[in-house]
Amino acid sequence: YFRKAMTSGTATEGSEFIPTTYSAQIIKFVYLKSWARQAFGTWVIQSGLSMVVPKFNSALTPNAPDWLDTEITAALDASPAAIRQEASTTTSVTLTLRTLAVNMQVQNKFLDYNVVPRAQVETMLRERVVKTLTEAEEDVIVNGDVVTGSSNINNAYDAANHPYGQSSTRNEHLLMYNGLRKAATGTVVDAGGDAATATDFTAAIKNLGKYGVNPDEVIFLISTDLRATVLRFSQIETLNTYGPRATIFTGEIGKLWGSAVIVIVSNKLF
């Protein structure tokens, strides 16, 4: 079944086996394993197409909503007691479909003569594909940068000297789109070369302004190195105290003032 689900790189070979059903299974498991899939909303886009999504670019002006102390008896635009018209500018975001692919080949001998039952072999191979796709997707969401060269986030760590850098033959998925680090415009919180403290996190929340008011809409993405420090914070609420109805993201180690703290594999926060 696994071989039937995967297409061949040779023309006309296995072309009748379109891996729609198997791909759906892969995507389902990616959802379960990816913190990004759980944290951000998703849009379904037809293959090869783009979608223009409208969005508000500003809030309503300070005069809204209005307060009335008399009954409106005339048209809204003519009455002295009319509700003032307010406006909120709009813009749009273009979403273009991007595809990640894994080309993993195994010998027929591996499938036919392995001592492990075939179903278990297929499960092992599927899990490897899911793990690879999940890590690549999370990586580009954090470190994606469409501009190549020395200004590229990933080229700052040259691929020849850094295993997670981007080059023409390595980690090309990082060029798919701009990630969180590239798109970030907030104020940097500098720990001054010392270990991060809870105060650094409160400063980061303050810098978010109105976007940091709702803890449910804030996520702290930290490296594996920072994990040990954060777990020692007295303010951290660990998973065992959440309660049965709490939403828990993949990779989440706790909540800091109501916001999820998610550990990212170190190569994504180099």
C-alpha positions as CSV (number, residue, x, y, z in Angstrom):
1,Y,0.0,0.0,0.0
2,F,2.8,2.4,0.8
3,R,4.4,1.8,-2.6
4,K,1.1,2.3,-4.3
5,A,0.6,5.6,-2.5
6,M,3.9,7.1,-3.5
7,T,4.6,8.0,-7.1
8,S,7.8,7.3,-9.0
9,G,10.2,9.8,-10.4
10,T,10.2,7.9,-13.7
11,A,7.8,9.0,-16.4
12,T,4.7,6.8,-16.7
13,E,5.8,4.6,-13.9
14,G,3.2,4.4,-11.2
15,S,1.3,7.3,-12.6
16,E,-2.0,5.7,-12.0
17,F,-1.4,5.9,-8.2
18,I,-2.3,9.5,-7.4
19,P,-1.5,9.8,-3.7
20,T,-4.6,11.9,-2.7
21,T,-5.7,9.6,0.1
22,Y,-2.3,9.0,1.5
23,S,-1.4,12.7,1.3
24,A,-4.5,13.5,3.4
25,Q,-3.3,11.1,6.0
26,I,0.1,12.7,6.0
27,I,-1.4,16.2,6.4
28,K,-3.6,15.0,9.3
29,F,-0.5,13.8,11.2
30,V,1.3,17.1,10.4
31,Y,-1.6,19.0,12.1
32,L,-1.2,16.8,15.2
33,K,2.5,17.3,15.5
34,S,3.0,21.0,14.4
35,W,2.6,23.8,16.9
36,A,2.3,26.2,14.0
37,R,-0.7,24.4,12.5
38,Q,-2.4,24.6,15.9
39,A,-1.5,28.2,16.7
40,F,-2.4,29.8,13.3
41,G,-5.5,29.7,11.2
42,T,-5.4,27.9,7.9
43,W,-7.0,28.6,4.5
44,V,-7.8,26.0,1.9
45,I,-6.5,27.1,-1.5
46,Q,-7.0,25.2,-4.8
47,S,-3.8,23.9,-6.3
48,G,-1.9,26.4,-8.4
49,L,-4.1,29.4,-7.3
50,S,-3.8,32.4,-5.1
51,M,-6.4,33.9,-2.8
52,V,-6.9,37.6,-1.9
53,V,-8.1,37.9,1.6
54,P,-9.5,41.3,2.7
55,K,-8.5,42.7,6.1
56,F,-9.1,45.8,8.2
57,N,-6.1,48.2,8.1
58,S,-7.2,50.5,10.9
59,A,-9.7,50.5,13.8
60,L,-12.8,52.7,13.9
61,T,-12.1,56.3,14.6
62,P,-12.3,57.5,18.3
63,N,-15.8,58.9,17.8
64,A,-17.4,55.5,17.5
65,P,-19.6,54.3,18.9
66,D,-21.8,57.4,19.3
67,W,-24.1,58.3,22.2
68,L,-27.6,59.5,21.7
69,D,-29.9,61.3,24.2
70,T,-32.8,61.9,21.8
71,E,-34.9,59.9,19.5
72,I,-33.8,59.9,15.9
73,T,-36.7,61.3,13.8
74,A,-35.1,62.1,10.5
75,A,-32.6,60.6,8.0
76,L,-29.3,59.7,9.6
77,D,-27.3,62.1,7.5
78,A,-29.7,65.1,8.1
79,S,-30.8,64.8,11.8
80,P,-28.8,66.7,14.5
81,A,-29.2,63.5,16.5
82,A,-27.8,61.3,13.7
83,I,-25.3,58.6,14.4
84,R,-22.0,59.8,13.1
85,Q,-20.5,57.9,10.2
86,E,-17.2,56.3,11.0
87,A,-14.8,54.5,8.7
88,S,-12.1,51.8,9.0
89,T,-9.7,51.5,6.1
90,T,-9.2,48.1,4.5
91,T,-6.4,46.4,2.7
92,S,-5.8,42.8,1.5
93,V,-3.4,40.0,1.8
94,T,-2.6,37.7,-1.1
95,L,-2.2,34.0,-0.1
96,T,-0.3,31.9,-2.6
97,L,-0.2,28.1,-2.4
98,R,3.3,26.8,-1.5
99,T,4.1,23.1,-1.5
100,L,6.7,21.2,0.6
101,A,7.7,17.8,-0.7
102,V,9.8,14.9,0.6
103,N,11.5,12.5,-1.9
104,M,12.3,9.4,0.2
105,Q,13.2,6.2,-1.7
106,V,13.7,2.7,-0.3
107,Q,14.6,-0.6,-1.9
108,N,12.0,-3.2,-2.6
109,K,14.1,-5.5,-0.4
110,F,13.5,-3.1,2.5
111,L,9.8,-3.6,2.2
112,D,9.6,-7.3,1.2
113,Y,12.2,-8.9,3.4
114,N,12.2,-6.8,6.5
115,V,11.6,-8.8,9.6
116,V,9.2,-6.2,10.9
117,P,5.6,-6.7,9.7
118,R,4.9,-4.6,6.6
119,A,2.3,-2.5,8.3
120,Q,4.8,-1.5,10.9
121,V,7.4,-0.6,8.2
122,E,4.9,1.6,6.4
123,T,4.0,3.3,9.7
124,M,7.7,4.0,10.4
125,L,8.2,5.4,6.9
126,R,5.1,7.6,7.2
127,E,6.2,8.9,10.5
128,R,9.6,9.8,9.0
129,V,7.9,11.8,6.2
130,V,5.6,13.5,8.7
131,K,8.5,14.5,11.0
132,T,10.5,15.9,8.1
133,L,7.6,17.9,6.7
134,T,6.6,19.2,10.1
135,E,10.1,20.4,11.0
136,A,10.6,22.0,7.6
137,E,7.2,23.8,7.8
138,E,7.9,25.1,11.3
139,D,11.4,26.1,10.2
140,V,10.2,28.3,7.3
141,I,7.4,29.8,9.5
142,V,10.1,31.0,11.9
143,N,13.1,31.6,9.7
144,G,11.7,32.0,6.2
145,D,13.3,34.8,4.0
146,V,12.6,35.1,0.3
147,V,15.6,37.4,-0.3
148,T,18.9,35.5,-0.9
149,G,22.3,36.8,-0.1
150,S,24.1,38.2,2.9
151,S,21.0,40.0,4.2
152,N,19.0,36.8,4.3
153,I,18.4,35.6,7.8
154,N,19.5,32.1,6.9
155,N,22.6,33.2,5.0
156,A,23.7,35.1,8.1
157,Y,24.8,31.7,9.2
158,D,26.6,30.5,6.1
159,A,25.5,27.0,5.1
160,A,29.2,26.0,4.7
161,N,29.8,26.7,8.4
162,H,26.3,26.2,9.9
163,P,24.3,23.0,9.4
164,Y,21.0,24.9,9.3
165,G,22.0,27.7,6.9
166,Q,20.5,28.1,3.5
167,S,22.3,27.5,0.2
168,S,21.5,26.4,-3.3
169,T,21.7,22.8,-2.3
170,R,20.6,22.9,1.3
171,N,17.4,24.0,3.2
172,E,15.8,25.6,0.1
173,H,12.5,25.5,1.8
174,L,13.6,28.6,3.8
175,L,13.1,30.7,0.6
176,M,9.3,29.8,0.3
177,Y,8.1,32.9,2.1
178,N,9.0,35.4,4.9
179,G,8.8,34.0,8.3
180,L,8.1,35.4,11.8
181,R,11.6,36.7,12.4
182,K,11.7,38.5,9.0
183,A,8.3,40.0,9.4
184,A,8.8,41.1,13.0
185,T,8.7,44.8,13.6
186,G,8.6,45.0,17.4
187,T,11.1,46.4,19.8
188,V,14.0,44.1,20.8
189,V,14.4,43.1,24.4
190,D,18.1,42.7,25.2
191,A,19.0,40.5,28.1
192,G,22.4,42.2,28.2
193,G,24.3,38.9,27.8
194,D,22.9,37.5,31.0
195,A,20.3,34.8,31.4
196,A,16.8,35.8,30.4
197,T,14.5,36.7,33.3
198,A,10.8,37.0,33.8
199,T,11.3,40.8,33.6
200,D,12.5,40.3,30.0
201,F,9.2,38.6,29.1
202,T,7.1,41.3,30.8
203,A,9.0,43.9,28.8
204,A,8.3,41.9,25.6
205,I,4.6,41.9,26.4
206,K,4.7,45.6,27.1
207,N,6.3,46.2,23.7
208,L,3.4,44.4,22.1
209,G,1.0,47.2,23.2
210,K,-2.6,46.5,22.3
211,Y,-1.6,43.1,20.7
212,G,-0.4,41.8,24.1
213,V,-3.6,42.5,26.1
214,N,-5.2,39.1,25.6
215,P,-2.9,36.3,26.9
216,D,-4.7,33.8,24.7
217,E,-3.4,35.6,21.6
218,V,0.2,35.7,22.7
219,I,2.7,32.8,22.3
220,F,6.3,32.7,23.5
221,L,8.6,30.8,21.2
222,I,11.8,29.9,23.0
223,S,14.8,27.7,22.2
224,T,15.7,24.5,23.9
225,D,18.5,26.4,25.7
226,L,16.1,28.8,27.2
227,R,13.7,26.1,28.3
228,A,15.7,25.2,31.4
229,T,15.7,28.9,32.5
230,V,12.0,29.5,31.9
231,L,11.0,26.4,33.8
232,R,12.6,27.9,36.9
233,F,10.4,31.0,36.7
234,S,8.0,31.1,39.7
235,Q,5.4,32.6,37.3
236,I,5.4,29.6,35.0
237,E,2.3,27.5,35.2
238,T,3.1,23.9,34.2
239,L,0.8,21.5,32.3
240,N,-0.3,19.6,35.4
241,T,-2.1,22.7,36.8
242,Y,-4.0,23.6,33.6
243,G,-7.3,21.8,34.1
244,P,-9.1,19.4,31.8
245,R,-10.4,22.0,29.3
246,A,-7.1,23.8,28.6
247,T,-5.9,24.1,25.1
248,I,-2.3,22.7,24.8
249,F,-0.1,23.2,21.8
250,T,2.4,20.7,20.6
251,G,5.7,21.5,22.2
252,E,4.1,23.6,24.9
253,I,5.9,23.4,28.3
254,G,3.7,25.7,30.3
255,K,1.9,29.1,30.4
256,L,3.5,32.4,31.5
257,W,0.8,34.9,32.6
258,G,-1.8,32.9,30.6
259,S,0.3,32.8,27.4
260,A,1.6,29.5,26.0
261,V,5.3,28.9,26.1
262,I,6.4,26.7,23.2
263,V,9.9,25.2,22.9
264,I,11.2,25.3,19.3
265,V,13.9,22.9,18.2
266,S,17.2,24.8,18.6
267,N,18.0,24.8,14.8
268,K,14.9,27.0,14.2
269,L,16.0,29.7,16.7
270,F,19.7,29.7,15.9
